[in-house]
Each structure stands twice: as structure tokens, then as C-alpha cells.
Amino acid sequence: MSLAVAAPARHPLAGRIGLVAAVVVVLGEMVWLVAGLPGAALVSDLGAMAVSSWAAVLCVGAARRHPHTLRRFWSLLAATMVLAALGRAVWTSERLGGIDLPHTPLVGGLFTAGIVTGTAALLCSRAGPRSLIGQARTLLDGVIVGLALIPIGWLLVFRDVADADLADPLRTFGLLYPMFDLMQLTILVAVAGPGRPMWRSLTVIGAGLAIRAGADTVYVSLVAHGSYAPGHPVDVCWPLSYLLVGLATRYPPPACGDGEEDAESPLPPWWRVALPYLPVGGAIVAVMLSRRPTGQTPHLVFVGMMALLGVLALRQGLAANENLRLVGRLRRLAYSDQLTGLPNRLTFIRRLRRALRAGGPVAVVLLDLDGFKQVNDRFGHAAGDRLLTATAERMRDAVGPDGMIARLGGDEFAVLVAGDRPVSPERLAVRLLAALEPLPGEEDLGVHPSASIGIAEYGPQHASHTDLLRDADIAMYAAKAAGKSAYRTCTAELRESAVGRAELIADLRRAVDEGQLLMEFQPIVDLATGTVRSAEALVRWRHPRLGVLTPARFLPLAEETGLILAIDRWVIHEACRAAATWREHAPEVTVAVNIAAAHLCRPDLIATVTGAMGAAGLPPRALTLELTESALIEGSEAVLERLAQLRDLGIRIAIDDFGTGYSSLSYLHRIPATELKIDRSFVSRLDAGDARAYATVEMVNRLAGAFDLAVVAEGVETGAQHAAVTAIGCRQGQGWRYGRPTALSDLLPTLAPVDAAR
């Protein structure tokens, strides 16, 4: 919750006048006391009462106009200033009444109450600790520093003071004022804290406390040695400290963003942690040096050290309690998922290893959400987090006591089934799939993906828990390949297939560098004349062990692993070099190259294409880039702009496999295409006299004409198909009817008219 900036005072002129008057009072008192003018004691008393009363009024005003989180802070400071004014008034009345020792119980009580309210104000500041334990810890830190000052002060100030001079407890209490000042300064340093914007008000108040601490130290030294008299120049320091408190009310708190209270607190510096303990060493040394010739320790020092030991013990007790809470929190952070509350991967693996050591049946049910990335992309990560939380709750209800559920990371969950199992892993998978089905009304929200589940049961082929998790992962991907929202159990066949797939991916990484790829070309002919108008470049892989592999065997793996980019670049360069070669024999024959969807998103696509054409000396009009419908539909505005730039260069853009993706009239208006390639699935049905297939091809041909796009009929294999697409009006065709993919050396002789009627 952000704090509102404090509003200015309602009467700024009156506030400035009051500030000027307070400054004048302090300066006037300073001159009066230093000059030793008559009535210095009364001037000192009246000045302190006037400035503390003024500061109290300003603190009350600050409490009214500041937000609720700061109201208590200013109210307690106002009470502190009121108590200071009352204490000084009683002091003055007793002094004027002829009482030699102004430290009466009433004066001592008022000043003590002011110390309590001032300390409470510091603990209640916005930067102060929120919990009672934190406030107690900060208070004890201040008390430790204050008590450590007693033997140090005795050594430096009171060593020559006789015990008889400290017989009066009120007199002794008055000598402890510097200890209380130092305690409050320690608390202020602690609550200011590192990594927070420093509030100027606290800085000014801290300066006032430092001035008061110095004044109290001089005062108790003078009192201890019997040389203090009311009206001493040191008396001006107290109204000066009150003046700074009043001045602090003019500063607004630093602005903070929403949720600052929930933000992670920065680690304190080393000196902040060591602050309450640093003076303890000095106190021990002071005790040793304060011993009298008789070997006895002064009573005040002895009592102070006993109190210091007691407070240190209490502080360490709080530290031990805090350490225990931190250990518990660290254990929760280490072994549980913070979003769902489920055990995390570390806990799951520990339980799995324990179950494997115990023997008996063990199974892992691995679940991965389908389409979770789309939820994050469409609705944001907050919606994704809500979905994960809801999924965890449904899984808890579905599994119950029959297994241990864990979130392994991302959108991946696992269930450990071990020991005597009343329910089989397959039955649990069925229950999980049923539990994750969308409830009535959730289908319309679009934020409820399905799940794919893989099951692996421990067997002799599993040497460790990693093998079991690997098999569950293999089965889970098999479930995804089977259409998602399904489960599969890992078998030897699946395992062998996965191993072969992994080996193929490893071999594919070396294929480009080791020159294992080769290029073949399939002609695209003019249906009216049989002339070869173009050739599509098709990549093959000459695998050293498996022989020549078609694109269907390795391009999907290349797209999954990102290797498609390197393959695409190689194909573009090789195709441009080949086209430059055959254009020496057939200047009008162009080349068509398939571009993967991943390459469309690359900002260096244009540089890759133009670089390949430039290196081969191929003109832009001789190159056609073929892209699938799905790649074009999912493309961003940047992709469309990239295609438009390529089109402006003269490069042709073809929509491949038209009719099988997300065919839409609207995207034909946006994509700078020059031709459509009718998918072979429609052309193949023309043999059987399929009226719908005929109407589809005819409709696409007319649609292309309306958009001024060329048409290529793919997959023409028979004479009947050739006759049908020709009758429909398609200008170009591609397929085995006109030529199979072949090497460049075999393509060159065909770059002449062929008999289209054979």
C-alpha cells in the first residue's frame, strides 16, 4: 500500500512565523547563557518550555495530516514533547521554590515517561519492525548499547566520584540520561535500516538525539563533580534538540510504490548486526580498569554489568528463537513449492530414492499440461499461476492418500506411487485426466488446457531414480504425440524409440558441419506446354548409418531443437548456387525454397536471403520463398513487415500446402504473397471423381485469380489428376507426373519442354 504524501500545513504563513520565533528563542537563549546575563537559569527554563511546547503543537498537526501508518509515530512524539515541557515546568517550580536537588520523583517520572514515549515513537515509525518480536529485539539492542555505556562512562567521567556522592538514587538515575540517549540513537539507526529511502524527518530527529546525548553527557559530568548550576551554556542544547523535532514535522515521508511492505527486505550490513555487541567489549575493558585499589567494583558499574548480562541473555534467547523460525522457513522453501504448496522436485526425488531403497513396487506418474504456454501468452502469468494452483488442488482431490504429488517445475507435476498400492498407476492417471477436465462454463474461458501423462514402473532396466524419471518422461511425450489428454505407460518399444530419437538428434547436430546434407530438386511445370518453369529445392540427409533420409524423418527434430535455422541457411545458399548454374541453360527457370516458421521470426532473415543471392549472383526474381499457412498466420507484424521487404526486393512469396491450415480471406489481404500451392491432399482425390475435392481446387483457383496470385497444383501423379487440374484452369503443376526429386545433374537435361500429354 502506497503512503500518501503528507499535505502541507493549513496555515503555511503561521507555520513559518512559528519556526522563526522558535529559532529566535533558541538563538536568544544561546546569547543570554553564553554572555552570562542575569536570570540565565530562568531564561533557560522558559526557552526549553516554549520550544518543547511549540514542537508538541507541530507534532499534533503532523499526526492529523499524515496517513494512519504515521499517526502513532507523530502522536507519541507529541506526547514526548509535552512531557518534556511539563518536566521542565516542574523543574523550574521546584528550583524557584528553593529545592536544591531538582531530581525529585515527579521530575524523574516525567522525564522517564518522555524516554518511554520517545522510544515507542521510534519503534512505531514506518521503517520500524512490524512484529512484536522485532520491536523487542530492536529495543534490546538499544538497551545493550546503553548499559554498555555505564562502565565506559564511569571510567571516563565518574571515576573520581565517591560512592557517597551517589547515595541518592534519584541523583544516580539522573546520571543515566546519556545511556538512554544512546539507547534511542541505536534504535533510530536500527529502524532506519539499509536499502530504504532515508526519511529526512528521521535524520533531523537523529541529529536532535545526538545533540541531546552530548548535552546530557556534559550535564552529568558537571553534576557528578558538583560544578553544574542552572543557566549553564549547555542548557541551550535541550531547546535546540526540541527545535529539530519541530523542524522534522515539515518533511513528508518518502514516496513508496505499491506493495513495498511485502517486498523482500534487504540484508543488513555487518555493522548493523554487530552494532549492539560492539560496545560490550569496551564495557568489559572499562570494568577491569574501573576496579578500585581495594579490588572492589563500584556499585553502579556492578549493577550495570549485571543488567547488561541479563539483557544479553534475553537478546540471545530472541536470536535463538528467530534462528529456529528461519530454519523452519528455509526448510519450507527448500522442500516445498511456494506457488502450489506441493512438495518440490528435491522432496520428490528424496522420497523416490527412499522408496527405491525400501524395495517393493514403485511407479512414477508424470503429468504435463498441454497448451500452458498459450495461457501465459494470452492471459498473462498471473492467470497461469492461478491455473497451476487450481490444477494442484484438483490433483490433490484426485490422488488422495494413494500417492504423493509434487510440482517438479513449470507446468510439470509428478505422483509417486510406492509400497502396497490399492490403486494402480493407470487408474490414477484416469482419475487425474477426469479431474482436470473443464467444469461447465470453463470451456468458454480458454484457460483450461488438457494434460498428457506418462507412467513408468520400476523394473530391472532402471539402475537409479533418474532412469525411472526418464522413462516417465518418454511415456509422457508419447502421450502428447498420441493427441494429448491421454496417458501412456513406458514400454521397451517406446524406450528404444526415444533412444533412437536422441541418437538421431545428436547425429543431426553434426550433419551440417560434416557435409552430410544433400539437395534434390523437383520440377514445377507449365501445364499447358509442359515447360519446366521452376524447381523446388528439397533437402535430404545422407546419414552415415541409416542411408538417405527424407525431410519427414529429420526436419521435425530440427524444428524442435532449433537446428532448422542452420539447415535453412544451408539450403538457401545451395539452392541459389544451383539456380545460378541452371539459369545458364534455362534463364527463365526459377528456384523455390521452403522457409521454416522459426526462421520467419529471425531479424537476420533478409540478410541471409540477400547474402545467398549475392554470393551466387542470382537475381531476386529468380527466387521463391515457400511458407506454410500456420507459420504465416501466427506471424507477428514484424514478420509481415519482413515479408513485405523481401517482396519489395522482387523475391516471390508462395503459400505452401494451401487449404490445410487456417485458410482465411482476411490474411490473404495482409500477406504479400505471389502464389498459392494447392495441397496434394485435395489433388489426390481428383482421381476418384470426388466432387468436393474438385470444387475445392476450383474455388482456390478462382480465389487466387481474384487476388492476382499464381496457382501451383501439388502432388499431381496421374494423368487423370493432370487432366483435372488443367481443366480447372491451374497454370502450373508439381508432382511425380512431371518428375521426381532428383540431383542437379539429372535436373539440367529436363530444363526443356516435355510432353505434358504422356
SEVO-790499 format. One line per field, with one value per residue (C-alpha): x, y, z negated. Coordinates in Angstrom, 2 decimals. Layout:
N
x <- X|...
y <- Y|...
z <- Z|...
***
This chain:
758
x <- 0.00|1.50|1.66|0.15|2.47|1.67|-0.33|1.17|0.06|-3.24|-1.59|1.90|2.48|1.68|3.97|6.84|6.26|6.28|9.51|11.17|10.01|11.40|14.74|14.83|14.13|16.96|19.43|18.41|18.85|22.25|23.46|22.00|23.61|26.98|27.10|26.20|23.47|21.31|18.44|20.17|18.52|15.00|15.72|16.99|13.85|11.42|13.21|13.07|9.37|8.47|10.30|9.13|5.52|5.86|7.28|4.38|1.83|3.60|3.71|-0.04|-0.59|1.64|-0.32|-3.56|-2.41|-0.22|-1.67|-2.68|0.63|2.46|-0.18|1.01|4.61|3.80|1.32|3.98|6.49|3.89|3.46|7.24|7.41|4.50|6.24|9.47|7.60|5.88|9.11|10.88|7.97|8.13|11.93|11.55|8.91|10.96|14.08|12.27|10.80|14.28|14.75|18.44|18.13|15.78|15.72|12.53|10.35|7.92|10.63|12.22|8.85|8.07|11.47|11.25|7.82|9.28|12.01|9.39|7.16|10.15|11.45|7.98|7.74|10.95|9.75|6.42|7.95|7.15|10.62|10.45|9.87|6.28|6.25|6.41|9.46|11.20|10.37|11.60|14.82|15.45|14.67|17.07|19.79|19.40|19.37|22.55|24.37|23.03|24.04|27.48|27.92|27.69|31.17|32.62|31.08|32.31|35.83|35.79|33.55|32.77|35.93|36.84|33.29|32.93|30.25|28.81|28.12|25.86|23.95|20.77|19.07|17.41|20.80|22.18|19.22|19.89|23.40|21.97|20.44|23.30|22.64|19.01|20.07|22.48|19.81|17.41|20.12|20.83|17.15|16.91|19.87|18.28|14.83|16.24|17.62|19.61|18.15|15.27|14.86|16.03|13.25|14.60|12.48|14.37|17.67|16.72|15.40|18.63|20.62|18.49|19.15|22.89|22.83|20.84|23.23|26.19|24.39|23.37|26.94|28.29|25.45|26.02|29.76|29.17|26.61|28.88|31.66|29.33|30.07|26.69|24.50|21.16|21.67|24.90|25.54|24.98|21.30|20.74|21.26|17.91|15.70|17.88|17.00|13.30|13.68|14.94|11.94|9.62|11.57|11.23|7.44|7.90|9.28|6.88|7.65|9.43|7.05|6.90|5.36|2.52|3.42|6.55|5.55|5.52|8.82|11.80|13.84|17.49|20.18|21.56|25.26|27.68|27.96|24.19|24.27|27.29|26.07|24.62|27.67|30.48|30.31|30.25|33.97|34.63|32.44|34.46|37.70|36.18|35.12|38.66|40.06|37.38|38.28|39.26|42.58|40.71|39.78|36.09|33.96|31.84|28.23|26.87|29.24|28.47|24.71|25.09|27.12|24.64|21.83|23.88|24.41|20.70|19.72|22.36|20.92|17.41|18.64|20.36|17.21|15.30|18.06|17.86|14.09|14.46|17.04|14.66|11.92|14.34|15.45|11.82|11.17|14.28|13.16|9.79|11.47|13.87|11.37|8.05|6.77|5.88|3.07|1.05|2.22|3.08|6.40|9.00|11.42|14.01|11.47|10.05|13.48|14.37|11.11|11.60|15.13|13.93|11.14|13.59|15.92|13.00|12.15|8.68|6.73|7.43|5.85|6.10|3.15|4.40|1.88|2.48|-0.15|-0.88|-1.08|0.05|2.36|-0.62|-2.40|0.59|0.96|-2.72|-3.86|-0.60|1.47|-0.98|-3.64|-1.04|-0.26|-3.96|-4.27|-1.32|-2.80|-6.18|-4.52|-2.66|-5.93|-7.67|-4.73|-4.84|-8.50|-7.98|-4.98|-5.88|-3.84|-2.90|0.27|2.49|2.02|4.84|5.39|8.65|8.74|6.83|3.68|5.10|3.73|4.51|2.86|4.90|3.13|5.05|4.51|1.19|-0.90|-4.66|-4.90|-2.77|-0.82|-3.02|-6.14|-4.60|-3.86|-7.50|-8.64|-6.23|-7.41|-11.02|-10.25|-8.57|-11.45|-13.04|-16.11|-19.30|-18.57|-14.78|-14.64|-15.54|-12.76|-10.00|-7.69|-8.09|-5.56|-5.56|-2.80|-0.53|0.54|3.44|3.80|6.97|7.10|10.37|11.96|15.32|16.17|16.23|19.59|18.54|15.75|16.97|16.22|12.70|12.06|13.50|11.07|8.13|9.21|9.41|5.89|4.59|5.89|4.36|1.02|1.46|2.24|-0.89|-3.11|-2.72|-5.23|-4.10|-1.71|0.88|2.96|6.61|7.44|10.60|9.50|8.95|12.30|14.12|12.34|13.36|16.97|16.98|15.45|18.11|20.87|19.35|19.31|22.97|23.84|21.83|23.93|26.94|25.19|25.62|29.24|30.28|28.56|26.02|23.13|22.37|19.97|17.41|15.10|11.56|10.40|7.33|5.92|3.64|0.55|-0.24|3.17|4.98|7.86|9.74|9.04|10.67|12.15|11.59|14.71|14.28|16.89|17.95|20.25|22.85|23.12|26.33|24.48|20.82|21.30|19.46|16.68|13.71|12.76|9.90|12.45|14.61|13.06|10.56|13.52|15.41|12.50|12.24|15.95|16.48|18.81|16.35|17.96|21.36|19.72|17.61|20.67|22.49|19.50|19.08|22.75|22.85|19.58|20.77|24.05|22.19|19.70|22.54|24.03|20.90|19.95|22.92|20.90|17.34|17.37|13.68|13.62|13.38|14.01|11.62|12.92|10.93|11.43|10.70|8.41|11.27|13.29|10.49|10.91|14.63|15.57|18.52|16.27|16.58|20.37|20.56|18.49|20.15|23.59|22.90|21.62|24.56|27.12|25.56|24.82|21.13|18.58|15.74|13.02|14.54|13.85|10.57|10.25|7.61|5.93|3.20|-0.16|0.34|3.69|2.14|-1.00|0.99|3.45|3.61|3.51|7.31|7.14|4.69|6.92|9.90|8.00|6.93|10.58|11.50|8.62|9.77|13.18|11.47|11.51|8.35|6.36|4.38|1.83|2.58|0.03|-2.82|-6.13|-4.74|-4.05|-6.04|-7.21|-8.80|-9.66|-8.56|-4.94|-4.67|-5.13|-2.24|0.38|2.40|2.09|2.54|1.26|-0.70|0.25|-2.83|-2.14|-1.70|-4.47|-7.07|-5.37|-5.06|-8.84|-9.46|-8.74|-11.80|-14.09|-14.55|-16.91|-15.98|-12.27|-12.90|-14.98|-12.27|-9.49|-11.69|-12.59|-8.94|-8.03|-10.74|-9.77|-6.15|-7.26|-9.25|-6.13|-3.89|-1.95|-0.38|-1.51|0.57|-1.21|0.96|1.06|-0.04|0.82|-1.61|-2.91|-6.42|-5.19|-3.25|-6.34|-8.50|-6.22|-5.68|-9.44|-9.95|-7.51|-4.43|-1.43|1.35|1.71|4.18|4.39|5.67|3.66|6.24|9.32|10.54|13.04|16.45|20.01|21.04|22.96|19.83|17.62|19.63|18.62|14.93|15.06|13.33|9.72|8.40|5.38|2.62|0.22|2.18
y <- 0.00|3.30|6.09|9.40|12.37|14.48|17.59|20.95|22.79|24.66|27.97|27.95|31.58|30.82|27.80|29.86|32.52|29.87|28.38|31.79|32.51|29.18|29.85|33.33|31.87|29.34|31.90|34.44|31.89|30.91|34.52|35.08|31.98|32.40|36.05|35.10|37.75|37.92|35.42|32.86|29.96|31.34|32.17|28.61|27.13|29.37|28.77|24.98|25.07|27.38|25.40|21.98|23.26|24.58|21.24|19.41|21.51|20.79|17.04|17.04|18.78|16.25|13.39|14.85|15.35|12.25|8.84|6.32|4.46|7.55|8.91|6.93|7.99|11.70|11.30|9.65|12.37|14.99|13.25|13.24|16.99|17.60|15.56|17.49|20.79|19.53|18.15|21.44|23.35|21.18|21.54|25.33|25.49|23.31|25.32|28.60|27.02|26.64|22.90|22.29|18.94|19.18|15.39|14.82|11.77|13.87|15.29|11.87|10.32|12.91|12.58|8.78|8.85|11.04|8.47|5.71|7.62|8.75|5.20|3.91|6.55|5.32|1.71|2.75|4.66|3.43|1.92|0.18|-3.53|-4.71|-7.69|-7.56|-9.81|-7.46|-4.47|-6.26|-7.22|-3.63|-2.31|-4.80|-3.76|-0.19|-1.24|-3.28|-0.28|1.95|-0.40|-0.89|2.87|2.70|1.23|3.26|6.42|5.58|5.17|8.42|10.68|9.40|7.59|10.26|10.48|8.92|6.33|8.66|11.25|8.69|7.57|9.34|7.01|9.95|11.58|8.32|7.99|11.46|10.37|7.67|10.11|9.67|5.93|6.48|8.90|6.37|3.68|5.80|6.64|2.93|2.22|5.03|3.62|0.17|1.22|3.43|0.23|-0.32|-0.23|2.11|5.74|7.74|9.86|13.35|13.60|10.69|12.30|15.57|13.75|11.75|14.99|16.21|13.00|13.33|16.91|15.83|12.93|15.28|17.78|15.06|13.77|17.23|17.76|14.54|15.19|18.63|17.29|14.43|16.86|19.38|22.15|22.39|25.42|26.14|28.55|26.88|27.33|23.59|24.21|25.63|22.17|20.88|23.51|23.06|19.35|20.25|22.73|19.93|17.76|20.57|21.06|17.35|17.73|19.77|16.86|14.46|10.73|9.35|8.03|4.27|2.00|-0.38|-3.48|-2.09|-3.62|-7.02|-6.51|-8.54|-6.71|-6.16|-7.86|-5.56|-4.63|-6.33|-3.28|-3.25|-6.85|-6.18|-2.77|-3.85|-6.00|-3.62|-1.56|-4.72|-5.27|-1.69|-2.23|-5.29|-3.37|-0.45|-2.78|-4.08|-0.57|0.76|-1.53|0.41|-0.11|-2.33|-4.65|-3.81|-2.77|0.38|-0.44|1.42|-0.41|-3.76|-3.28|-2.06|-5.11|-7.49|-5.78|-5.95|-9.70|-10.21|-8.20|-10.00|-13.35|-12.21|-10.88|-14.15|-16.01|-13.95|-14.57|-18.33|-18.25|-16.26|-18.72|-21.60|-19.81|-19.07|-22.70|-23.77|-21.26|-22.35|-25.95|-25.00|-23.02|-25.86|-28.71|-27.22|-25.31|-21.76|-21.33|-24.51|-25.64|-29.08|-30.81|-29.71|-31.63|-32.02|-33.57|-35.83|-37.19|-37.80|-39.70|-41.62|-42.68|-43.71|-45.80|-47.49|-48.39|-49.83|-52.23|-53.14|-51.76|-48.14|-46.13|-42.54|-40.81|-37.72|-35.08|-32.13|-29.53|-29.16|-25.61|-23.97|-21.59|-20.28|-19.49|-17.45|-15.69|-14.88|-14.12|-13.33|-15.10|-14.27|-16.36|-19.10|-19.11|-19.38|-22.29|-24.09|-23.58|-24.89|-27.86|-28.72|-28.66|-30.95|-33.33|-33.49|-34.41|-36.98|-38.76|-38.53|-40.87|-43.16|-41.25|-38.26|-35.29|-32.88|-29.99|-30.60|-27.19|-25.10|-26.96|-30.39|-32.45|-35.94|-38.54|-41.13|-44.43|-46.78|-49.69|-51.51|-49.79|-50.12|-48.26|-48.95|-46.08|-46.44|-45.98|-42.89|-41.50|-41.97|-40.20|-37.32|-36.85|-36.85|-34.36|-31.97|-31.89|-28.42|-27.89|-26.50|-22.95|-23.33|-24.33|-20.79|-19.23|-20.66|-21.10|-24.80|-26.88|-30.64|-32.85|-35.59|-38.30|-40.71|-43.74|-45.65|-48.61|-49.65|-52.67|-54.36|-51.85|-48.98|-48.50|-45.38|-42.89|-40.90|-43.86|-44.11|-40.41|-40.64|-43.43|-41.49|-38.55|-40.79|-42.07|-38.55|-37.36|-40.42|-39.36|-35.89|-37.40|-39.56|-36.47|-35.17|-35.52|-39.12|-41.35|-43.87|-46.41|-46.70|-49.88|-51.33|-50.17|-46.59|-46.64|-47.85|-45.28|-42.49|-43.66|-43.76|-40.30|-38.93|-40.52|-39.07|-35.58|-35.96|-37.05|-34.17|-31.65|-32.85|-33.21|-29.63|-29.26|-32.61|-32.06|-34.87|-32.86|-33.02|-31.22|-32.56|-30.62|-31.37|-29.59|-27.35|-27.30|-25.16|-27.36|-26.01|-26.56|-28.96|-26.49|-26.53|-23.13|-23.68|-26.29|-26.78|-27.39|-30.36|-31.27|-34.84|-36.28|-38.82|-40.50|-42.50|-45.43|-45.15|-44.08|-41.22|-39.83|-37.82|-34.46|-36.11|-38.14|-35.29|-31.84|-32.14|-32.92|-29.99|-27.66|-28.93|-28.47|-25.21|-26.86|-25.90|-22.45|-23.81|-26.22|-23.43|-21.25|-24.10|-24.85|-21.19|-20.87|-24.21|-23.53|-20.11|-21.59|-24.36|-21.93|-19.72|-22.81|-23.90|-20.38|-20.57|-23.22|-22.00|-18.28|-18.19|-21.17|-20.09|-21.91|-22.35|-22.80|-23.75|-21.46|-22.73|-20.79|-20.24|-18.51|-16.04|-14.63|-14.05|-10.41|-11.65|-13.47|-10.69|-10.57|-14.37|-14.38|-11.37|-12.66|-16.04|-14.40|-12.01|-14.79|-16.83|-13.89|-14.82|-12.05|-11.68|-12.50|-15.98|-16.93|-18.03|-18.50|-21.06|-20.70|-22.73|-21.22|-21.84|-20.03|-17.04|-16.88|-17.00|-14.38|-11.01|-7.61|-7.71|-10.94|-9.40|-6.34|-8.60|-10.43|-7.13|-6.05|-9.30|-8.82|-5.26|-6.67|-8.74|-12.09|-14.15|-15.42|-18.67|-20.04|-23.76|-26.54|-24.05|-25.28|-27.45|-24.74|-21.71|-20.58|-17.18|-14.44|-11.82|-12.97|-13.07|-9.30|-8.91|-11.35|-10.11|-13.46|-14.02|-17.60|-20.39|-24.05|-26.30|-29.13|-32.63|-33.96|-32.24|-33.14|-36.83|-37.16|-35.90|-39.44|-40.80|-38.18|-36.55|-33.65|-31.83|-32.07|-30.82|-27.90|-27.06|-26.94|-24.90|-22.48|-21.99|-21.35|-18.70|-17.19|-16.94|-15.25|-12.69|-11.89|-11.94|-14.94|-17.73|-21.30|-24.47|-27.83|-30.10|-33.89|-34.49|-38.16|-39.50|-38.48|-38.09|-35.66|-33.76|-33.53|-32.37|-29.56|-28.47|-28.38|-26.37|-23.78|-24.25|-22.88|-24.89|-28.34|-30.28|-33.99|-37.35|-37.00|-34.43|-35.58|-36.91|-35.06|-35.51|-34.23|-31.08|-33.06|-35.03|-31.92|-29.95|-32.12|-31.68|-27.90|-28.04|-28.58|-32.04|-33.92|-32.97|-35.43|-38.61
z <- 0.00|1.01|-1.52|-0.59|-0.80|-3.78|-2.98|-3.79|-6.86|-6.55|-7.52|-5.98|-6.98|-10.60|-10.45|-9.12|-11.77|-14.49|-13.15|-13.03|-16.58|-17.83|-16.14|-17.67|-21.13|-20.80|-19.45|-22.09|-24.85|-23.48|-23.54|-27.03|-28.55|-26.89|-27.93|-31.50|-31.75|-34.88|-35.16|-32.94|-34.78|-34.26|-30.61|-30.13|-31.68|-29.80|-26.49|-26.89|-27.84|-24.93|-22.23|-23.50|-23.62|-20.06|-18.90|-20.61|-18.70|-15.38|-16.12|-16.81|-13.47|-11.68|-13.25|-11.88|-8.30|-7.85|-6.89|-9.51|-9.34|-10.66|-13.01|-16.01|-15.40|-15.50|-18.37|-20.53|-19.63|-20.57|-23.95|-24.37|-23.78|-26.18|-28.88|-28.26|-28.74|-31.90|-33.33|-32.73|-34.31|-37.46|-37.47|-37.33|-40.05|-42.40|-41.70|-42.36|-45.49|-46.92|-46.45|-45.90|-44.10|-41.14|-40.65|-42.63|-41.96|-39.93|-37.68|-37.33|-36.47|-33.80|-32.16|-32.33|-30.69|-27.95|-27.35|-27.06|-24.62|-22.53|-22.30|-21.41|-18.67|-17.06|-17.20|-15.62|-12.71|-9.25|-8.84|-12.22|-12.75|-12.32|-14.68|-18.48|-18.42|-16.01|-18.17|-21.29|-19.52|-18.41|-21.90|-23.49|-21.04|-22.25|-25.90|-25.41|-23.94|-26.73|-29.53|-27.99|-28.36|-32.18|-32.88|-29.99|-31.40|-34.86|-33.58|-31.59|-33.71|-37.22|-38.29|-40.81|-42.18|-45.60|-46.30|-48.93|-46.25|-44.50|-47.57|-46.45|-43.91|-42.13|-41.70|-40.35|-37.98|-36.62|-35.74|-33.42|-30.91|-28.37|-28.49|-27.47|-24.72|-23.28|-23.51|-21.43|-18.90|-18.47|-17.93|-15.36|-13.41|-13.54|-12.32|-9.53|-8.02|-4.83|-1.32|-2.20|-1.14|-4.16|-5.59|-6.28|-9.41|-10.99|-10.00|-11.69|-14.77|-14.90|-14.88|-17.79|-19.72|-19.11|-20.42|-23.46|-24.13|-24.07|-26.33|-28.82|-28.93|-29.77|-32.25|-34.23|-34.29|-35.78|-38.26|-39.30|-40.04|-41.69|-39.19|-37.44|-38.01|-36.25|-33.39|-32.22|-28.44|-27.94|-28.75|-25.25|-23.71|-25.02|-23.34|-20.24|-20.19|-20.58|-17.70|-15.45|-16.37|-15.36|-12.14|-11.35|-11.06|-7.86|-5.81|-4.05|-4.12|-1.04|1.64|1.95|4.57|4.08|2.21|0.58|-2.72|-1.04|0.74|-0.34|-2.96|-2.06|-4.09|-6.81|-6.65|-9.00|-11.25|-11.78|-13.03|-15.22|-16.46|-19.84|-20.62|-19.67|-22.91|-25.07|-24.56|-25.63|-28.68|-29.75|-29.44|-31.36|-34.20|-34.52|-34.60|-36.97|-39.87|-42.96|-44.74|-47.19|-44.33|-44.53|-41.60|-42.05|-42.83|-39.79|-37.45|-39.09|-38.80|-35.22|-34.20|-35.83|-33.96|-30.75|-31.16|-31.75|-28.67|-26.58|-27.67|-26.75|-23.40|-22.62|-23.53|-20.97|-18.43|-19.05|-18.64|-15.42|-14.13|-14.77|-12.82|-9.99|-9.87|-9.63|-6.88|-4.98|-5.19|-3.76|-0.98|-0.23|-0.17|1.00|3.99|2.99|5.53|5.02|1.58|3.01|2.39|4.93|7.15|4.38|1.99|4.72|5.65|1.99|1.44|4.70|3.76|0.31|1.86|4.23|1.33|-0.63|2.20|3.33|6.27|7.22|10.02|11.23|12.86|14.73|15.81|18.14|19.06|22.77|24.06|20.82|22.72|24.68|21.42|20.23|23.56|23.95|20.41|18.58|15.95|13.17|14.95|15.45|11.72|10.89|13.29|11.69|8.22|9.34|11.05|7.85|5.85|8.35|8.33|4.52|4.63|7.37|5.84|2.16|-0.02|2.90|3.84|3.17|5.52|6.31|8.67|10.47|12.11|14.64|15.66|14.82|11.90|10.66|8.46|6.57|6.03|3.73|1.40|1.16|3.81|3.57|6.89|9.98|11.62|14.72|12.61|11.00|14.47|15.46|12.29|12.94|16.51|15.34|12.56|14.98|17.43|17.55|15.45|17.01|18.14|18.07|21.75|22.73|20.66|22.80|19.79|19.09|21.02|21.13|19.75|21.03|18.58|18.68|16.40|15.55|13.18|11.58|13.22|13.81|16.56|14.05|12.41|10.50|9.95|12.97|15.23|13.82|14.34|17.86|18.75|17.33|19.47|22.57|21.92|21.34|24.72|26.33|24.83|26.31|29.71|29.44|29.38|25.81|22.97|22.69|20.79|21.87|19.97|20.90|22.81|24.28|27.73|26.53|24.77|27.87|29.99|27.61|27.57|31.35|31.46|29.11|31.21|34.37|32.81|31.82|35.38|36.83|34.92|36.92|40.26|41.48|40.36|41.82|45.18|44.84|46.31|49.99|52.28|54.72|57.00|58.17|61.31|61.45|64.99|67.09|67.51|70.95|72.52|70.22|69.90|66.60|65.07|61.67|59.35|55.64|53.58|51.24|48.63|47.91|45.24|46.25|42.85|42.47|40.91|41.95|45.55|47.25|45.03|46.29|44.69|42.80|40.79|39.53|40.13|37.21|34.93|36.40|35.62|32.03|31.35|33.24|35.77|38.50|38.68|39.71|42.16|43.67|44.20|45.91|48.15|49.19|50.17|52.03|53.85|55.02|56.30|58.13|59.69|60.88|62.58|64.43|65.48|67.84|69.72|68.96|67.99|67.05|64.67|61.01|57.73|54.75|51.19|48.09|45.07|41.54|39.22|36.78|39.49|40.17|36.67|37.16|37.84|39.95|42.47|45.06|44.65|45.05|48.24|49.87|48.89|50.53|53.73|53.84|53.36|56.18|58.48|58.57|59.30|56.74|59.30|59.69|56.05|54.45|50.70|49.69|46.28|44.64|43.69|39.98|39.99|41.73|39.59|36.32|37.58|35.90|37.53|37.64|39.69|42.15|42.47|43.15|45.89|47.42|47.61|49.34|51.76|52.50|53.43|56.12|54.32|54.78|51.78|52.04|49.53|49.32|48.59|49.04|47.63|44.81|42.24|41.12|44.58|44.25|46.69|44.18|44.04|47.85|47.73|45.29|46.57|49.59|51.41|55.14|55.47|53.80|53.80|53.55|51.13|52.51|50.25|52.49|55.78|54.86|54.55|58.08|59.38|57.60|59.05|55.64|56.39|53.20|53.93|57.48|56.14|53.58|56.17|58.50|55.68|54.72|58.34|58.66|55.32|56.45|59.65|57.66|55.62|58.71|57.37|59.41|58.62|58.40|58.00|55.83|55.84|59.44|60.04|62.64|66.00|64.60|61.96|64.64|66.81|63.89|62.70|66.30|66.91|63.75|65.06|62.91|64.78|63.06|61.57|59.47|58.74|59.83|63.05|64.18|62.37|59.05|56.85|58.42|58.24|60.06|62.68|63.53|63.49|66.07|69.09|68.22|68.40|71.82|72.91|72.00|73.32|70.95|72.56|71.99
***
